[in-house]
Each structure stands twice: as C-alpha cells, then as structure tokens.
Amino acid sequence: MTMSWKKLVNRKGVSPVISFVLIIAILLSVFSLLFMWNLSQEELKTQRERERIQQLKLVEGESLAFLTIPSGSDPFTVYNNGTVAPDIRHVYVDGSEITGFTVAQDTDNPRKWLISTGSTVTTSAKIETSLGNIYSYAGPTAVIDLLSWSDLDTKVILVLDGSKSNAVGASISRWNWTYSEGGTASGARVQIEVDKPPEGSSASQVIITLTVTDSTDISNSPAARTASTSITLSIPPEGETSGEGETGFGGEGAPGGIFISLGGTGGGTSVAEGRVIAFNIKNFSGRMIPLTSLRFYGVKNPSNYTVDQVFIAPPGVEMTADDMYYFGVTIGDGGIAQFSKPYYIGDRDEAHIELRASSGARPQEGHIFMIIMYDASTPQSYYVVTVPIRTADYTDDVEFVVTDTFHVTGDGFILQGKSLDLNNRLLMSVGVAFSTPANSGDPCEDRMLEFNVAGIAYWNGSIASGSTIYLGTDTDGDGQADTGVTWDNSRTVQFEFNFNDVAQRFFYFVYRFEDGTSIAHKVPRFTTSLAVGETERKEISSSTGGSASWLIDIVQIDALNTPLNLNVTGLPCFCTATFVPGSPVSMPNTVTMTIEVLPGAPTGLYPLVITGNNNNWADSCVAFLYIGA
C-alpha cells in the first residue's frame, strides 16, 4: 500500500495525525543533524587555524646562530636565540650532507647546542630543523676601499676602509692590515702613513693587505676563518704629488669602471662650445676611484686641440677655481695632464669634466675624443671614456666603433698585423702607446724605432709611449709629414721596437685618416661571451637550493701570449661560483661557470657579469640567475 500526503490528510481518525507528527519529527531530526555537522566543521576549521598559528609561532620562535666553528673536526656550536628548542634533522658541511652527526646540549648553558660531524668545516655549513628552518654559514670575504690619499711632505697619508668585508651567518670581528716594510694596523677603518722615496728617485710600489676574521673561531690563534685581499699603490718620490702610476699602459683595471653618463645631470654625452669639451662620467666599478691624471686622443687630422685647464666637479654645480685639477703647460694630443690632487669618485657617483683650451683648434660636431682617466689606487689601471662631440644645439650622437679586424702577432722586436680597415685608405698619422712590464726598467727607455708596410719603411725615428707619428712627405716644411700613405689589402703592417719582448706587452694604436675619421686598436684582445645556444637565464629554487651552469666562450683575436683570469660579480648571498678550467685560462677556450645556490638565498633576478681580464684587456658578458621562492 502506498502512502501520499493527500491520502494522509484525507484519512479519518487518529492514524493521519500520528503519521503527520512522525514526518515532522523525521524532518527535525535531519535538520538537527545538518546543524550539528556544520558546527563540527566550524570547530575543525578553528582547531586547524589554532594549529597553524601554533606552528608559525614555533617556526618564528626557533632562532639559531653559529657561535663557534673550530679549525679541527671538534663539535661546532650553535646558540639558540629563540623560545623553541631546535630539532636538528639535517647537517651539511662544505656542501655534503653528514649522515652520522650527533646533537647535544651544553651542560653549562642549555642554549648552546653542540653538533658533532667528524668533518672539518672548510668553507660552509648548513643546518635544517624539523620546523623547516635553514641556517647557513659561509666563510668571510675581505674588501678594501681607499677613502682618501693625502700628500704630506715626505709621507703619503692613506685612509683605508674594510667595513664592507662580510661573512654569511657570522660577523667580521677582526681587521688586520699589513703594508710597506713591516707596517701593521688593526680595525675596520684605519689611517696609515707611507714614506715617499727620496727626491729624484722612481716611485715605489706598496702592497697593502687586509686579512679579516669572522666571529666563529676567535679562540684559535691563528684563526681558521680568515680571508685576505690586497691592493698595490704607486707612491711618488718626495717633492711630487700622487701620480698616475705610469708604467706605460699597464692594464685595464676594473673592467667597465667608468662610463659616460648618458642623460646624466649634466645632460647628453658631451658638449663642445668654443674651446670647452664637457662630458659626464659615472663610476660603476663597485669601489672608490681616485682619478689622478688624464690623457686624450683626438681624431682630427691631425688633432691640434690642446688643453691647459681641466675642471672636475659633481654635475650641476658651477665650476670654481677650487674645481681646477690641472693648470699649466699646454697639453697636446696624446699628452698627460697630471692633476694637482686626486679626485675621489665613489661607487655610482657622477663627475662633470671640462677640458678647456686657450689655443689650438676648436672641437667640431662629429669629432671624437678618447679620454683616458688614470686610477691611483691601482696604479696600472685606467679607464677609456669615448667622447663623441656634439654642439650645444645639436642632439645627434656620433658613434665611435672600434673594429676587431686588426689581427696581431708578435715576436722579438717586431709586432705585426694585417687589418682590412686600413687598406686602400689614406692614413695620415698613427698614435702609439705601449706598456712597460713591472720591474723591467725605465719606461722612458722603451722606444718605437720604425713603422713599415710590406717591408717598406714609412717612418723611422725613436719615440716613447703616448706619441704620434705622421706619415708621408713634408710638403710645407714644418718638420711633419702631411701627405699620408695608402696600400692595398695584401700588405702587412710592422712596428719595430728596441725591446725584444713585444709578445708580453700591451699596445694601443689610433689610426687617423684623411677624411677625419679614426680607428682605435688595443691589443692583445679577446672576447668573452655566452656559448652559442647557451640559455641566458636560469632558475633555482630558494627553498631547495641547487646549481646552474653556463658555457663561456673565450675567443682569441690577437696571437699574443695573454692567459686571462675570470671572475663574476653580482652574486647574491648564499651563492658561490666556480670556473672549470680555473684561472689562468689559456685562449681560445670554453669555460664552464657553475653557480651553487644554498637554500635560503634571497629571491630575485640577478644579472651576473662574467669578466675575462689579462691585465691588459678586459671583456665581459652577462648571464641572469633567477632565484624563485
């Protein structure tokens, strides 16, 4: 028999009422069960939120610091700064996981935890707890900044800063300085005195070394957790101010140390008005650079622009007599204006430079000047600033393109090469500069003796570095050749010197042509680039860490004996870099750069600048490391 609502209502007597009450009771029971189930779910959510908050409090309450890492394999110590006792689950030493480690509390201080690994911590350590917290340590790094240089009678007063030295997971506790003949100092920032050589003698080379010790092993003597770095300064003799460290053109220095500041405070790349060339530079080297002298090469044919005043000041200020860094004998093309005092330009700082001439040709729109700024803190370093000239009312910049078609070989007294960009063009003059290796004698005694093409001498004489030779015949009787020379593409250029180690040196040539254009060559050269097909950007997780590798191609341009060193800048904390093969790297070569990222490294996109440097030429390429969450 079927029962319906209609039948139930239409039934007579007691049975319909009972049936109605029964249905109502069933509905109430269902609603009650639903209400109770919803309450239980809300309680479960509340309980889970309480547990999550409690877990967060536990994670935040756990805080460990590396206290001591002894030089041997004895237990190293961590200190619990938090409110939660650590549950240490994983320990890594120098990148390898330790499976048999033990953890114990110090009997005298329950906040100290002793971790025994049976291994010696050489470079790094890492601890992972059950709460997911990771604590990392990496050895110290020493960094030297030269803050000031002052000449005082028979001494040079230097202020040195080592406060940028650092250690991951620790702090620097000692700064020990050594210099000159047994000189020592201590502290993050020190002032030292260095004696000048006697008047009339050559400049002396002083090596200043900083050794830093971090806080993890201060009980040991000597401490195991140390790092050192050095700089070399050229100290002028008595009676002279701080010089440019002229040892010929001794080196490139920190690659990319100075750039023209495009659109900087002073505006534009450069401006020529009347007898003034003005331009801005910016320091991107990562350290302070004391500029001490300036050399310029013009491209006019020949360049007869001369300078008798050089002003340097921050951009946007009105120049005064206090900003004049050179005033005196008129300096011609290729000459050196040695400043009366160093101009200190800090990292990322800008400087406005004006070259003023009282005689000589006015620079014109389209002319190009190559300004070489010398660096006193590393005397064999200098920075080439290419200055394309424009007039104040004209905004088109003129590019100076250095071609790579001058291939050079050298042996004995002869440097020779073949260059397609010199062929069938009327060459008027050649600016020549060359280095003198350290401790090889007086740079002034090094001379160039002959320039010839295909065995035919086009110039004979004896000139020092930084000079210009003029080619052709002297038609106006002023003592300088002025007709120029030309040859076809089957000819080889040769330079002859009075020193027999040309393959070990650095050379710089500026070729100036009849039409006013020029080409500059700096040799020996190479290129540094990511290998063909290599991925530019690679990703690593900050939570797990890992490694990423790039192939770097070193391509040799000139066949001279110039092995190079490789380095990388821009690495964040908790990251290390290795190169295989390691420095010095012969050319040509393909080098594998591997970046190891420890868990906990800061997230973000990091441009890594990989630089090859053979102390004569430097070239860089860029890879990108992305560290995700």
LUMVEX-506357 format. One record per residue (C-alpha): residue number from 0; residue in three letters; x, y, z. Coordinates in steps of 0.2 Angstrom, whole numbers. Layout:
BEGIN
SITE;NUM;ala;X;Y;Z
...
end
This chain:
BEGIN
SITE;0;met;0;0;0
SITE;1;thr;7;17;-5
SITE;2;met;5;32;7
SITE;3;ser;4;50;0
SITE;4;trp;2;67;8
SITE;5;lys;-15;69;1
SITE;6;lys;-21;52;7
SITE;7;leu;-13;56;24
SITE;8;val;-23;72;26
SITE;9;asn;-39;64;20
SITE;10;arg;-39;49;32
SITE;11;lys;-50;50;47
SITE;12;gly;-46;46;65
SITE;13;val;-30;45;74
SITE;14;ser;-19;37;61
SITE;15;pro;-17;53;50
SITE;16;val;-12;64;65
SITE;17;ile;1;51;70
SITE;18;ser;8;50;53
SITE;19;phe;10;69;51
SITE;20;val;19;70;68
SITE;21;leu;31;56;63
SITE;22;ile;35;65;46
SITE;23;ile;38;82;56
SITE;24;ala;50;73;68
SITE;25;ile;60;65;54
SITE;26;leu;62;82;46
SITE;27;leu;68;90;63
SITE;28;ser;80;76;65
SITE;29;val;88;79;48
SITE;30;phe;89;97;51
SITE;31;ser;97;94;68
SITE;32;leu;110;83;61
SITE;33;leu;114;95;47
SITE;34;phe;116;109;60
SITE;35;met;127;98;72
SITE;36;trp;138;93;57
SITE;37;asn;141;111;52
SITE;38;leu;146;116;70
SITE;39;ser;158;102;70
SITE;40;gln;166;108;53
SITE;41;glu;167;125;60
SITE;42;glu;176;118;76
SITE;43;leu;188;108;65
SITE;44;lys;192;124;55
SITE;45;thr;195;133;71
SITE;46;gln;206;119;78
SITE;47;arg;216;119;61
SITE;48;glu;219;138;62
SITE;49;arg;225;136;80
SITE;50;glu;237;123;75
SITE;51;arg;243;133;60
SITE;52;ile;246;148;71
SITE;53;gln;255;137;84
SITE;54;gln;266;130;70
SITE;55;leu;270;148;64
SITE;56;lys;274;153;82
SITE;57;leu;286;138;83
SITE;58;val;294;142;67
SITE;59;glu;296;160;72
SITE;60;gly;302;155;89
SITE;61;glu;316;145;83
SITE;62;ser;332;155;80
SITE;63;leu;349;148;79
SITE;64;ala;366;157;77
SITE;65;phe;383;150;73
SITE;66;leu;394;153;88
SITE;67;thr;410;143;85
SITE;68;ile;417;133;71
SITE;69;pro;434;126;77
SITE;70;ser;448;123;64
SITE;71;gly;448;104;68
SITE;72;ser;433;92;67
SITE;73;asp;428;95;85
SITE;74;pro;409;99;88
SITE;75;phe;404;116;82
SITE;76;thr;392;126;92
SITE;77;val;376;135;88
SITE;78;tyr;367;146;100
SITE;79;asn;348;146;102
SITE;80;asn;341;164;102
SITE;81;gly;323;159;101
SITE;82;thr;310;152;113
SITE;83;val;309;134;105
SITE;84;ala;322;121;107
SITE;85;pro;329;116;90
SITE;86;asp;326;99;82
SITE;87;ile;340;97;70
SITE;88;arg;337;85;56
SITE;89;his;350;88;43
SITE;90;val;368;95;43
SITE;91;tyr;378;99;28
SITE;92;val;397;103;28
SITE;93;asp;406;110;13
SITE;94;gly;391;106;3
SITE;95;ser;390;87;8
SITE;96;glu;376;80;19
SITE;97;ile;383;72;36
SITE;98;thr;373;56;40
SITE;99;gly;381;52;57
SITE;100;phe;380;68;66
SITE;101;thr;376;70;84
SITE;102;val;367;84;94
SITE;103;ala;369;88;112
SITE;104;gln;366;102;124
SITE;105;asp;380;111;133
SITE;106;thr;379;106;151
SITE;107;asp;383;123;157
SITE;108;asn;372;133;146
SITE;109;pro;356;124;139
SITE;110;arg;355;137;125
SITE;111;lys;371;131;117
SITE;112;trp;370;115;106
SITE;113;leu;385;105;101
SITE;114;ile;385;97;84
SITE;115;ser;397;83;81
SITE;116;thr;400;79;62
SITE;117;gly;418;71;62
SITE;118;ser;421;83;47
SITE;119;thr;431;99;47
SITE;120;val;421;114;41
SITE;121;thr;432;122;27
SITE;122;thr;421;134;18
SITE;123;ser;402;132;23
SITE;124;ala;390;124;34
SITE;125;lys;371;122;34
SITE;126;ile;358;116;47
SITE;127;glu;340;111;43
SITE;128;thr;327;109;58
SITE;129;ser;311;99;59
SITE;130;leu;301;115;58
SITE;131;gly;309;118;40
SITE;132;asn;320;132;46
SITE;133;ile;338;133;37
SITE;134;tyr;353;141;45
SITE;135;ser;368;144;33
SITE;136;tyr;386;149;36
SITE;137;ala;399;153;23
SITE;138;gly;417;159;26
SITE;139;pro;422;178;26
SITE;140;thr;427;189;11
SITE;141;ala;439;204;13
SITE;142;val;435;220;4
SITE;143;ile;447;236;3
SITE;144;asp;441;253;-1
SITE;145;leu;453;268;-2
SITE;146;leu;444;283;5
SITE;147;ser;457;296;4
SITE;148;trp;475;300;-2
SITE;149;ser;484;315;5
SITE;150;asp;502;320;2
SITE;151;leu;511;327;17
SITE;152;asp;530;332;14
SITE;153;thr;539;316;15
SITE;154;lys;524;305;18
SITE;155;val;508;299;10
SITE;156;ile;493;298;22
SITE;157;leu;480;285;17
SITE;158;val;463;281;24
SITE;159;leu;458;263;21
SITE;160;asp;441;255;24
SITE;161;gly;437;237;26
SITE;162;ser;420;238;33
SITE;163;lys;412;230;18
SITE;164;ser;420;214;22
SITE;165;asn;407;201;26
SITE;166;ala;403;183;31
SITE;167;val;387;174;29
SITE;168;gly;379;168;45
SITE;169;ala;393;177;55
SITE;170;ser;401;194;58
SITE;171;ile;418;201;55
SITE;172;ser;427;203;72
SITE;173;arg;445;207;67
SITE;174;trp;453;218;53
SITE;175;asn;472;216;52
SITE;176;trp;482;227;40
SITE;177;thr;499;224;34
SITE;178;tyr;509;236;22
SITE;179;ser;526;243;17
SITE;180;glu;540;235;26
SITE;181;gly;533;228;42
SITE;182;gly;519;241;44
SITE;183;thr;503;235;53
SITE;184;ala;486;242;59
SITE;185;ser;470;235;65
SITE;186;gly;452;240;64
SITE;187;ala;438;242;51
SITE;188;arg;444;259;46
SITE;189;val;462;264;48
SITE;190;gln;474;278;43
SITE;191;ile;492;274;39
SITE;192;glu;507;283;34
SITE;193;val;519;278;20
SITE;194;asp;536;285;17
SITE;195;lys;539;293;0
SITE;196;pro;555;288;-10
SITE;197;pro;569;301;-10
SITE;198;glu;568;315;-21
SITE;199;gly;573;312;-39
SITE;200;ser;571;293;-37
SITE;201;ser;557;282;-45
SITE;202;ala;540;279;-37
SITE;203;ser;539;264;-26
SITE;204;gln;526;251;-26
SITE;205;val;517;247;-9
SITE;206;ile;506;232;-7
SITE;207;ile;493;234;7
SITE;208;thr;484;218;13
SITE;209;leu;469;216;23
SITE;210;thr;465;200;32
SITE;211;val;448;198;41
SITE;212;thr;442;185;54
SITE;213;asp;424;181;57
SITE;214;ser;416;178;74
SITE;215;thr;415;159;73
SITE;216;asp;433;154;78
SITE;217;ile;440;169;88
SITE;218;ser;448;157;101
SITE;219;asn;460;150;89
SITE;220;ser;477;158;85
SITE;221;pro;479;159;71
SITE;222;ala;460;159;67
SITE;223;ala;454;147;54
SITE;224;arg;440;158;47
SITE;225;thr;450;171;38
SITE;226;ala;451;179;21
SITE;227;ser;463;191;13
SITE;228;thr;464;204;-1
SITE;229;ser;477;216;-7
SITE;230;ile;479;232;-17
SITE;231;thr;495;240;-24
SITE;232;leu;498;258;-24
SITE;233;ser;512;268;-33
SITE;234;ile;520;281;-20
SITE;235;pro;528;296;-29
SITE;236;pro;545;302;-23
SITE;237;glu;547;317;-12
SITE;238;gly;543;333;-20
SITE;239;glu;529;326;-31
SITE;240;thr;511;323;-28
SITE;241;ser;502;307;-31
SITE;242;gly;505;302;-48
SITE;243;glu;496;291;-61
SITE;244;gly;506;276;-59
SITE;245;glu;513;277;-76
SITE;246;thr;521;261;-81
SITE;247;gly;517;263;-99
SITE;248;phe;499;257;-102
SITE;249;gly;499;244;-89
SITE;250;gly;482;237;-88
SITE;251;glu;463;239;-90
SITE;252;gly;459;239;-71
SITE;253;ala;442;235;-65
SITE;254;pro;433;232;-82
SITE;255;gly;419;244;-86
SITE;256;gly;424;255;-71
SITE;257;ile;419;272;-79
SITE;258;phe;405;275;-91
SITE;259;ile;399;291;-100
SITE;260;ser;383;295;-90
SITE;261;leu;370;296;-104
SITE;262;gly;357;308;-99
SITE;263;gly;365;312;-83
SITE;264;thr;363;328;-73
SITE;265;gly;374;337;-85
SITE;266;gly;364;331;-100
SITE;267;gly;369;321;-115
SITE;268;thr;385;313;-119
SITE;269;ser;396;328;-122
SITE;270;val;395;346;-127
SITE;271;ala;408;356;-137
SITE;272;glu;406;375;-135
SITE;273;gly;420;387;-141
SITE;274;arg;436;380;-133
SITE;275;val;427;369;-120
SITE;276;ile;424;350;-121
SITE;277;ala;412;345;-107
SITE;278;phe;405;327;-103
SITE;279;asn;399;317;-88
SITE;280;ile;406;301;-82
SITE;281;lys;399;289;-69
SITE;282;asn;409;276;-58
SITE;283;phe;401;258;-59
SITE;284;ser;417;249;-53
SITE;285;gly;410;244;-35
SITE;286;arg;423;254;-26
SITE;287;met;430;272;-25
SITE;288;ile;442;278;-39
SITE;289;pro;454;291;-36
SITE;290;leu;457;299;-53
SITE;291;thr;474;307;-54
SITE;292;ser;478;311;-72
SITE;293;leu;470;312;-89
SITE;294;arg;476;309;-107
SITE;295;phe;466;312;-123
SITE;296;tyr;467;307;-141
SITE;297;gly;458;317;-154
SITE;298;val;453;311;-171
SITE;299;lys;456;327;-181
SITE;300;asn;469;325;-195
SITE;301;pro;480;328;-186
SITE;302;ser;472;333;-170
SITE;303;asn;478;350;-165
SITE;304;tyr;466;353;-150
SITE;305;thr;477;357;-134
SITE;306;val;472;359;-116
SITE;307;asp;479;369;-102
SITE;308;gln;465;368;-89
SITE;309;val;455;353;-83
SITE;310;phe;440;355;-71
SITE;311;ile;431;341;-62
SITE;312;ala;416;343;-50
SITE;313;pro;399;334;-46
SITE;314;pro;387;338;-60
SITE;315;gly;376;353;-59
SITE;316;val;387;364;-49
SITE;317;glu;395;380;-55
SITE;318;met;414;377;-58
SITE;319;thr;426;387;-47
SITE;320;ala;444;389;-46
SITE;321;asp;443;375;-32
SITE;322;asp;437;363;-45
SITE;323;met;453;365;-56
SITE;324;tyr;463;349;-56
SITE;325;tyr;476;354;-70
SITE;326;phe;483;371;-74
SITE;327;gly;499;374;-83
SITE;328;val;509;368;-98
SITE;329;thr;498;366;-113
SITE;330;ile;495;348;-116
SITE;331;gly;493;342;-134
SITE;332;asp;486;327;-142
SITE;333;gly;491;311;-133
SITE;334;gly;499;321;-118
SITE;335;ile;495;318;-100
SITE;336;ala;488;331;-88
SITE;337;gln;493;326;-71
SITE;338;phe;481;333;-58
SITE;339;ser;487;343;-43
SITE;340;lys;477;331;-31
SITE;341;pro;467;316;-34
SITE;342;tyr;448;317;-37
SITE;343;tyr;439;304;-27
SITE;344;ile;423;297;-36
SITE;345;gly;413;285;-26
SITE;346;asp;404;270;-32
SITE;347;arg;389;275;-43
SITE;348;asp;395;293;-41
SITE;349;glu;395;305;-56
SITE;350;ala;408;318;-61
SITE;351;his;407;333;-73
SITE;352;ile;423;336;-83
SITE;353;glu;428;350;-93
SITE;354;leu;443;352;-104
SITE;355;arg;447;370;-108
SITE;356;ala;459;376;-122
SITE;357;ser;467;393;-124
SITE;358;ser;475;388;-140
SITE;359;gly;473;375;-154
SITE;360;ala;458;370;-165
SITE;361;arg;440;371;-158
SITE;362;pro;432;354;-157
SITE;363;gln;418;352;-170
SITE;364;glu;402;342;-171
SITE;365;gly;406;325;-177
SITE;366;his;424;325;-169
SITE;367;ile;428;311;-157
SITE;368;phe;440;311;-142
SITE;369;met;446;296;-132
SITE;370;ile;449;302;-114
SITE;371;ile;459;290;-103
SITE;372;met;457;293;-84
SITE;373;tyr;471;285;-73
SITE;374;asp;467;277;-56
SITE;375;ala;479;280;-41
SITE;376;ser;473;266;-30
SITE;377;thr;478;253;-43
SITE;378;pro;492;262;-52
SITE;379;gln;491;251;-68
SITE;380;ser;473;253;-70
SITE;381;tyr;465;266;-81
SITE;382;tyr;448;269;-90
SITE;383;val;445;274;-108
SITE;384;val;430;286;-110
SITE;385;thr;425;288;-128
SITE;386;val;418;306;-130
SITE;387;pro;408;309;-146
SITE;388;ile;407;328;-148
SITE;389;arg;391;337;-152
SITE;390;thr;387;356;-152
SITE;391;ala;376;363;-139
SITE;392;asp;361;365;-151
SITE;393;tyr;363;348;-159
SITE;394;thr;357;331;-151
SITE;395;asp;363;318;-163
SITE;396;asp;377;307;-155
SITE;397;val;392;301;-166
SITE;398;glu;397;283;-163
SITE;399;phe;415;278;-161
SITE;400;val;416;260;-167
SITE;401;val;431;250;-163
SITE;402;thr;433;236;-176
SITE;403;asp;440;219;-172
SITE;404;thr;449;216;-189
SITE;405;phe;467;221;-184
SITE;406;his;474;204;-180
SITE;407;val;491;205;-172
SITE;408;thr;506;193;-169
SITE;409;gly;522;197;-161
SITE;410;asp;540;190;-158
SITE;411;gly;556;198;-153
SITE;412;phe;557;216;-158
SITE;413;ile;543;215;-171
SITE;414;leu;524;217;-169
SITE;415;gln;515;215;-185
SITE;416;gly;497;213;-191
SITE;417;lys;485;214;-205
SITE;418;ser;470;225;-205
SITE;419;leu;456;226;-218
SITE;420;asp;450;243;-211
SITE;421;leu;467;251;-215
SITE;422;asn;468;245;-233
SITE;423;asn;465;257;-248
SITE;424;arg;463;272;-236
SITE;425;leu;474;287;-235
SITE;426;leu;482;285;-217
SITE;427;met;489;302;-211
SITE;428;ser;496;298;-193
SITE;429;val;496;284;-180
SITE;430;gly;495;287;-161
SITE;431;val;506;274;-152
SITE;432;ala;506;269;-134
SITE;433;phe;513;253;-126
SITE;434;ser;516;246;-109
SITE;435;thr;532;243;-99
SITE;436;pro;531;227;-88
SITE;437;ala;534;229;-70
SITE;438;asn;552;229;-64
SITE;439;ser;559;229;-82
SITE;440;gly;567;246;-82
SITE;441;asp;563;264;-85
SITE;442;pro;548;266;-96
SITE;443;cys;556;281;-104
SITE;444;glu;570;270;-111
SITE;445;asp;557;260;-121
SITE;446;arg;555;266;-139
SITE;447;met;547;263;-155
SITE;448;leu;560;264;-170
SITE;449;glu;551;260;-186
SITE;450;phe;534;259;-195
SITE;451;asn;534;249;-211
SITE;452;val;521;242;-223
SITE;453;ala;526;226;-233
SITE;454;gly;544;229;-228
SITE;455;ile;545;247;-234
SITE;456;ala;549;259;-220
SITE;457;tyr;536;274;-220
SITE;458;trp;543;281;-204
SITE;459;asn;560;280;-194
SITE;460;gly;564;288;-178
SITE;461;ser;564;285;-159
SITE;462;ile;548;289;-149
SITE;463;ala;542;285;-132
SITE;464;ser;524;278;-127
SITE;465;gly;510;290;-130
SITE;466;ser;517;298;-146
SITE;467;thr;510;301;-163
SITE;468;ile;520;298;-180
SITE;469;tyr;515;307;-196
SITE;470;leu;516;298;-212
SITE;471;gly;521;303;-230
SITE;472;thr;531;318;-235
SITE;473;asp;533;335;-228
SITE;474;thr;526;347;-241
SITE;475;asp;525;363;-231
SITE;476;gly;542;361;-222
SITE;477;asp;536;362;-205
SITE;478;gly;545;346;-200
SITE;479;gln;530;335;-200
SITE;480;ala;524;323;-214
SITE;481;asp;507;328;-221
SITE;482;thr;503;318;-237
SITE;483;gly;499;302;-229
SITE;484;val;501;284;-236
SITE;485;thr;490;270;-243
SITE;486;trp;491;252;-248
SITE;487;asp;481;238;-254
SITE;488;asn;474;223;-244
SITE;489;ser;489;212;-247
SITE;490;arg;501;222;-236
SITE;491;thr;507;218;-218
SITE;492;val;510;232;-206
SITE;493;gln;525;231;-194
SITE;494;phe;531;240;-179
SITE;495;glu;549;238;-173
SITE;496;phe;554;242;-155
SITE;497;asn;570;242;-145
SITE;498;phe;564;229;-133
SITE;499;asn;563;211;-138
SITE;500;asp;548;205;-128
SITE;501;val;534;213;-138
SITE;502;ala;523;197;-136
SITE;503;gln;522;201;-117
SITE;504;arg;516;219;-118
SITE;505;phe;500;229;-121
SITE;506;phe;499;241;-136
SITE;507;tyr;487;254;-141
SITE;508;phe;485;262;-158
SITE;509;val;474;276;-165
SITE;510;tyr;474;277;-184
SITE;511;arg;469;294;-191
SITE;512;phe;463;295;-209
SITE;513;glu;462;310;-222
SITE;514;asp;443;311;-220
SITE;515;gly;445;315;-201
SITE;516;thr;439;298;-196
SITE;517;ser;449;286;-185
SITE;518;ile;450;268;-179
SITE;519;ala;457;263;-162
SITE;520;his;465;246;-159
SITE;521;lys;470;240;-141
SITE;522;val;480;223;-141
SITE;523;pro;481;209;-136
SITE;524;arg;462;206;-137
SITE;525;phe;449;193;-134
SITE;526;thr;431;192;-132
SITE;527;thr;420;184;-118
SITE;528;ser;403;178;-122
SITE;529;leu;390;165;-118
SITE;530;ala;392;150;-130
SITE;531;val;381;149;-145
SITE;532;gly;364;142;-140
SITE;533;glu;368;144;-121
SITE;534;thr;352;149;-111
SITE;535;glu;355;167;-104
SITE;536;arg;343;165;-89
SITE;537;lys;342;150;-77
SITE;538;glu;331;147;-62
SITE;539;ile;335;140;-45
SITE;540;ser;323;137;-30
SITE;541;ser;327;147;-14
SITE;542;ser;319;133;-3
SITE;543;thr;329;119;-10
SITE;544;gly;344;127;-17
SITE;545;gly;354;119;-32
SITE;546;ser;366;124;-45
SITE;547;ala;366;131;-63
SITE;548;ser;379;131;-76
SITE;549;trp;384;142;-91
SITE;550;leu;396;139;-105
SITE;551;ile;408;154;-108
SITE;552;asp;417;155;-124
SITE;553;ile;434;164;-124
SITE;554;val;439;169;-142
SITE;555;gln;456;175;-145
SITE;556;ile;458;189;-158
SITE;557;asp;477;193;-157
SITE;558;ala;490;179;-156
SITE;559;leu;500;186;-141
SITE;560;asn;504;177;-125
SITE;561;thr;490;183;-114
SITE;562;pro;481;170;-102
SITE;563;leu;467;178;-93
SITE;564;asn;458;177;-76
SITE;565;leu;439;175;-75
SITE;566;asn;428;182;-61
SITE;567;val;410;185;-59
SITE;568;thr;401;200;-50
SITE;569;gly;383;202;-45
SITE;570;leu;381;186;-35
SITE;571;pro;368;187;-20
SITE;572;cys;372;180;-3
SITE;573;phe;372;161;-1
SITE;574;cys;379;159;-18
SITE;575;thr;396;153;-24
SITE;576;ala;404;152;-42
SITE;577;thr;417;141;-49
SITE;578;phe;426;140;-66
SITE;579;val;432;125;-75
SITE;580;pro;446;126;-81
SITE;581;gly;451;138;-67
SITE;582;ser;462;154;-69
SITE;583;pro;473;157;-78
SITE;584;val;463;152;-94
SITE;585;ser;473;150;-110
SITE;586;met;465;156;-126
SITE;587;pro;455;150;-135
SITE;588;asn;444;140;-123
SITE;589;thr;427;136;-117
SITE;590;val;424;138;-98
SITE;591;thr;410;131;-88
SITE;592;met;404;143;-74
SITE;593;thr;394;134;-61
SITE;594;ile;384;144;-48
SITE;595;glu;380;135;-32
SITE;596;val;364;141;-23
SITE;597;leu;362;137;-4
SITE;598;pro;344;135;2
SITE;599;gly;338;152;9
SITE;600;ala;346;163;-4
SITE;601;pro;337;179;-7
SITE;602;thr;324;178;-21
SITE;603;gly;325;189;-36
SITE;604;leu;333;191;-53
SITE;605;tyr;352;194;-53
SITE;606;pro;362;199;-68
SITE;607;leu;379;191;-67
SITE;608;val;394;200;-75
SITE;609;ile;407;187;-81
SITE;610;thr;423;196;-85
SITE;611;gly;439;190;-93
SITE;612;asn;455;200;-88
SITE;613;asn;473;198;-94
SITE;614;asn;479;214;-85
SITE;615;asn;479;222;-102
SITE;616;trp;462;220;-109
SITE;617;ala;445;215;-101
SITE;618;asp;429;210;-109
SITE;619;ser;413;205;-101
SITE;620;cys;396;196;-104
SITE;621;val;380;194;-94
SITE;622;ala;370;179;-88
SITE;623;phe;354;180;-77
SITE;624;leu;351;170;-62
SITE;625;tyr;333;169;-56
SITE;626;ile;331;163;-38
SITE;627;gly;312;159;-35
SITE;628;ala;303;156;-19
end
